[in-house]
Amino acid sequence: MLHDLRTALAIQRWDDHRFYHHSRINQSLHLLSAVTFLVTYVIVFFSPLWAALIGWLIAMVSRQIGHFYFEPKGYDRVNQVSHADKERIKVGYNLRRKVVLLSVWALSPVILWMNPSLWGLFPATTARAEYLNHLGQLWLAIGCAALLVRTMQLCWCRDVQTGLVWLAKIVTDPFHDIMLYHRAPLYLLRGELIDPMGADAPGRAASP
C-alpha cells in the first residue's frame, strides 16, 4: 500500500514536471516560490497574517506568472501532446481553474473592504490593522479551501488515491521543487530558456 502511494506520487510529480515546466524561467520562478512557501510554513505558526500575505503575494504570484506568461503553449513535441490536451488531463489546477481561483483571491480584498464583517464572519471594523488581519485569515481560508475542494473533486471524479496523492504532492512541492529546479537560474544565465527534458523518469512516465 505504501509502495503504491509512493509510486503514484512519483508519477504525479514527474508528469507535472515534464508536461508543465519546460521553461527555465518558469522553473526559476518555481524555485523562488518554493523557498517562499517554506518560509510561510515556518511563520504560519507565529504570524498567520504574514504567512498568508507572503504566501499569496510572493509565492503564489511568482509561481503562476511562470505558468501563464513563460510556459510554452504550443504543441509539446517532447511528450507529443497539445497544450489543449494537457489542460484537459491536468490533475490539479489547469489554467482555467487557476483563473477562477486567482479571481476569487484578487476580489476578496475588495469584498472585505466593502463588507468588513464579511456577513458576520469577522467583527466589523474600519481599522487598517484589523482589516489586514482579517484579510490574512481570509486568504488562508481560500488557500485551504482550494486544496480541499480539488482533493474532494479528484476523490469523486477519479479515485481516493489520486486525490490524496495530489494533496500530498501539493503540500510537499516546495521541498521537491527546490531539489528539481535549484539549478534553473544557472541554466538561464547560460542562455538556456527551455529544458531539453530528459527521458528518464522516476517511477514511470505516464499521463496525469
N, C-alpha and C positions, 0 to 999 in steps of 0.2 A: 504493500500500500504506500509506504513512504517513498519507495523507489519510484513508483508510478507518478507520485506527485512531483518528485524532483525532476523526472524526465519531462513531464508536462510543463513544468516551469522553465526548464532549459529550452524547450521547443518554442514556447511563447516569447522568451527573451530573444532567441535567435531570429525568429520571424519578425519581431518588432525591429530588430537591427537591420536585417537585410532588405526589408520592404520599405522602411520609413526613415532611414538615417543614412542616406547616401552622401549628403552634403557635409563637407568638413566644417563649414560654418555652423550648420545645424548641430553637428557633434560638439563643436566648441561651446555653443550656447547651452547645450545639454550638460556639459561639464560645469559651467557656471551655475546652472540651475541646480545640479546635484549637490554641489558644495553649499549653496544657499539653503537648500532643503535640509541638509544635515544640521546647519546652524539652527533652523527652526525646530528641528527635532529636539534640540537641547533646550532652547529658550522657551519653548511652549510650556514647560513646567514652571517657569518663573514669570513669564510675561506672555500670556496668550495673545494680548493685543499686538505686541511687536512681532510675535511669531506669525500671526495672520497677515499683518501688513507686509512683512518681508517675504513671506511665502508667496503671496499673490502678486505683489508689485514687482518683485525681482525674479523669484524662482519660476513662477508660472508664466509671467510675461516673456522672459527670455526664452523659455522652453517653447512657447507657442509661436513666437516670432520666427524661430528656426524652421518650424513646420510650415507655416503659412507663406513665408517670403523667400526662403532659401532652398527648401527641399524641392528637387525636380518633380514636375507634374506630368511629364511626358511618358512615353512608353518605356517601361523598365526592361531593357534588353538583358540585363543580368539574370533576372528572375522570369523573364518572358511573360510579363503580365502588364496590363494597362493600369493607369492611375485610377480609373473608374472601378476596375475590378478590385484593386487594393482597398479603395474606400468601402466597397461593398462587403468585403470579407474581414474588415478590421475588427479585432476582438474588442478593443476598448473604445475610446472616443475617436471616431473619424472626424474629418474637418467639419462636416455638417453638425455633428453633435457638439463639437468644440465651440462652434459659433453660438449655439444655444446656451451652453454653459457660460461662456465668456460674456454673453449678453446679459444673463442673469446677474453675474458678478458685477459688470460695469454699471448696471442700472440700480443695483442695491444701495449705493450711497445716496443716490437721488431720492429713492423711495424712502429711505430712512430719514433724510433731511426734511422731506415733505410730511412724513408721519413719524415723529421722533419716538413714539411709543411702540411703533410697528404693530398697531392694532392690539395694544395691551401687553405685548411680549416684554417690553422694557418700561422702566419708569420714565414718564415723559419729562424731557429736559431740553434746554437750549444751550447748555454749557458745552463748549467745544471739546473739553477733555472727556466728558461723558459720551458725547457723540462718537468720538474716536473709539472709546472703549466698547460701545455697543456695536460699532461697525466691525471692529475686530472679532467680536463674538459672532456676528452675523456671517462674516467671511469664513470663519472656522466651521460654522454650521453648514454653509454652502459646500465647502470642500468635503466635509464628511458625508453630506447627503449625496454628492456626486459619486463618491466611491461606493456607498451602499446601494444606491439606485442602480448603477450599472452592474454591480455584482449580482443583485437580485434578478435583473434582466437576463444576464447570462445563465444564471442557475435555472431560470424558467425556460428560456428560448433554446439553450443548448443542454447543459447538464451542470450539476452542482460542482463537480471537479473543475470545470472550466472557469466558473465564477470565482471559486475560492482561490484557484491558482492565479487568476488575473489580479485579484485583490492583493495576494502576497507579492506578486510581481511589482505592482504599483508602489507598495509600501517600501520595498527593498530596492527600487530602481535607482535612488541616489547612490547607493553603495556600488551597484553594478555599473552604472553609467561612468563613475569615476574610474573604475577598472578598465572599462571598454574604451573610453574617449579621452583619457588623460594625455595622450599624445596628439590629439587632433589639432591643437593650436600649433604644434611643431610642424605638422604636415601643411597647415595653412601658410606658415612662414616660408615653406619650401615651394609654395605656389600650387599645391595640390588641392583643388577645390572639390573633387569628387572622390570618394572612397572606391578603390577598384573592386572591393567586395570579394574576398577570397571565398572559395567553395567549401572550405572546411567548416563544419557546423558542430556545435556542442549538442549531443543527442542525435538529432537528425533534422534536415531541412524540410519542413512541411508547411502547408498553407495554414494561416492563422484561423 
